[in-house]
Amino acid sequence: MDQIPSITSADVRRDEPVVAVLPVGSFEQHGDHLPLATDTLVAAAIGAGVAARYNVLLLPALPVSCSQEHSQWPGTVSISYHTLAYIVTDIEASLRAQGINHLVVLNGHGGNYVLSNVVQTANAERAGSMSLFPTRTDWDTARQAAALESDAHEDMHAGELEVSILLASYPDAVREGALTADSIANDREFLLVHGMGPYTANGVIGKPGAANVDKGKALLVSLVDSFAKHLDALGVADVIRQK
């Protein structure tokens, strides 16, 4: 998983980034057609695009997070929300100690609800210190730019968006069967109570059959463009040079 450029301390000293980007993935089932590391791969692909455009410090992706809703499927591994929150806040503190005062948490897994509270708390203590990316607006904008057939509610998991991004960035990770794995479950009111199990037999909620590589490329371009708004929100857009 080559999500991290071969940067050295000398590179960081030369570039003097004021913003770090922390991709957060997961290790959870994504049907039989996508790897357990799908969310990590997606976050890594977005992070690589961001680092190629902007002068930021791209950190290694966190490969395990809060995937308890997928625990009925083998291979899924989770940590507690406490642990994830502590990891992110510890990383932020380590960055601040060396003068990198802004952190963008690049979340690739929708179940990491605690990250919103982590960012909220960080900014209450130090205004403009942290942002959570992509926002729902960022995702919706990207879906529109890529002309996806499904919306975010219908295409929740292992569907059109995730397969498209992997086809564009890690095509070998997509196995046969993706185009016939569609599974719709728009009524899933108690997913937090019961997990994914009652709502899908194959672990998919979405339309992987609608995915293609061009959609994946368009999604990534849109998301990298949207990152600029987060730099502006953090108050550092004027000092972050684009590459």
N, C-alpha and C positions, 0 to 999 in steps of 0.2 A: 504494500500500500504506500505509494510514493507521494503522499500528500505534503511532505515537508521538503522545501528546497534545501540544498546543501549549503546553508548559511553557517558562518562562523562568528565568533565574538568580534573579529576584525570587521566583518560586514555590518554588524549592528553598530559598532563604534563609528563607522564611516557614515551610515545612513541616518543615524540618530532618530529612529522612529519614536513618535510620541503616542502611538496607538498600537496595541497588540490585538490580535484576533484569535480567539479560542474556539475552534470547531468542537461541537459536542455531538457525538453520535450515539449509537446503541448497539447491543448485540442481542437481537431478537428475531423471531421467525418473520419471514416475508414470503409466505407461501412456499411452493416447491420450485419456483422459478428465479428467486432472488436470494442472495446470500444473507446470512445472519448479520453481517456487517453493513448492510445496505445503507442505513442512516449515517454511519460513519463515512462511507464512501461518498454519499451525497454531500455531506458537510465538507469533506475534504475537497471535493471538486469545486464547490462554491468558494471555499477558502483559497484554493490555488488561483482561481480567477481574480479574486480580490487582490491577492498579493502581487499578481502580475500587473495590475493596473495602478495600485496605490502603494505609497511608501509606508507599509505597516509591518509589524513583526508577526509573522504567521507561526503560531504555536502548534505543537502536535495535537491531533484530535483525541479527545477522550473517547475511548471505544466502548464503554459500558455506562449505562445510566438507568433511568427509572422505567423499566419495561414490564412492570408487574401485570399489566393487563394481557400480556402475551404468555404468561407462565404455563398455560395449558399445553403449549407446544414445546417439544424437546429442543434443547440447544439454547433456549432463551436464558440470559443471565442478567440479573438486576442488582443495583445497589439501592440503598434507601435514599429518600429525598434529603435527609440530613447530610448524608455523606456527599452527595452531589453538591449541595449548597456549600459545605465546608471546602471541598476541592476548589470550587470557583473562587470563593472569597480568599482562600489561601494563595491562589495563583495571582489574584489581583494585588494582594499585599506584597508578594514577592516582586511583582513588576514595579509597584510604586516605590519600593526600596531602592530601585536603580533608576528612578526618574521617568518611567513610562506610566503616566498617570491616567490613561484612558484604556479601557478594555471593551471590546465588542465580543459578546458571546454569540457565536454562530450556531444556532440550535438546529440540528437535523432530525430531531425526534419530538413529535407532538405531545408525547406523554410527560415531558419534562416541565410540568406546570410550575414547579418550584423556582425555576430560573426567572420567571417574572417577578417573584418576590425578592429574589436576590438582587436583581437590577434595581427594583424599586427602592429597596433598603439602602443600597450603595449610593444612589443619587440623593436620597434624603440626608445622608451623612456627608457626602462630597458631591455637590451638584456637578453634573456633566462628566461623571467619572466612568459610567458604564452604559452600554446600549445592548438591546437584545435584537438580533437580526437573524433571519428576515422577519419582519412583522407580517401580520395577516394581509395588510395592504400590499406589502412587497410581493408576497406570494400571489395575490390576486392579480396584480399588475403583470407578473411574469406569466401567469396562466393565460391572460388575455393576449399578451405579446406573442405567445407560442401557439395561439389558437387551439388550446386544449378543448376537447369535447366535453369533458366533465368538470364540475366545480369542486371546490375544496371539500364540501360535505360528502358528496357522492364518492369522491376519489380520495378516501382517507388513508389507505394503507396498501402498499405494494401494487399500486395501480399505474395509471397513465403517466403521472408526473415522475414518480420514482424510476419506473422502467425507462422513460425517455432520457432522464439525466444519466442513468447508467449506460444506456446505449451510446450516448455522446461522450462519455468520459471513461468508462470501464466496460466496454462491450463484451469482453470475455466473461464478465460476471453474470450476465443474463443467460439463463438456461432455456432449453426448449420447453415449450408449454406456456410461455408468457402470453402469447397471443390468444390463448384459449382459456385463460384463468379468470375471466371476468366474474365478479361476485358482487352483487348490489345488496346493500343493507342500510337504506336511508333511515329506517326507524330503529334507532339503537339508544334509546333514552337512558337506559341504565347500564351503559358500558362500564362506568366506574364501579358499579356494584358487582356485576357478573363477569367482567372481562370480555374479551373478544369472542370466546367460545360459542355463546348462544347466537351470535350474529353472522358467523361465517364457518363453513365446513372446511374450506381450504386455506384459511388464514388471510384471505384477500378481502378487502373492501374497496372496490374501485374497478377501473377498466384498463388493465394492462394491455388488452388487445388493441387499444387505441394509440398506444405509444409508438414513437419513431424517433430516429436520431435527430432529425431536423428540429423537432419540438424540443428535444433535450438541449440542443445548442442555443435555441432562442430563449429558453428558460434561463440558462446560465448567463447569457449576455444581459438579459433584463435584470437579473439579481445583482450582477456586478455594477450595473448602472445605478440601481437603487441604493447601493452601499454609500454613495456620495451623500445621501440625505442623513445618514447616521453620523457621518463626519461633521456635517453642519449642525446637527442636534447637539453633538458633544462640544461644539465651539472650536473645532480644530481644522475646519475645511480650508482656511486660508494658509495653514502651515503644512498641510499634507500635499506634497507634490505627486502628480500622477506620472507614471513611468511611460 
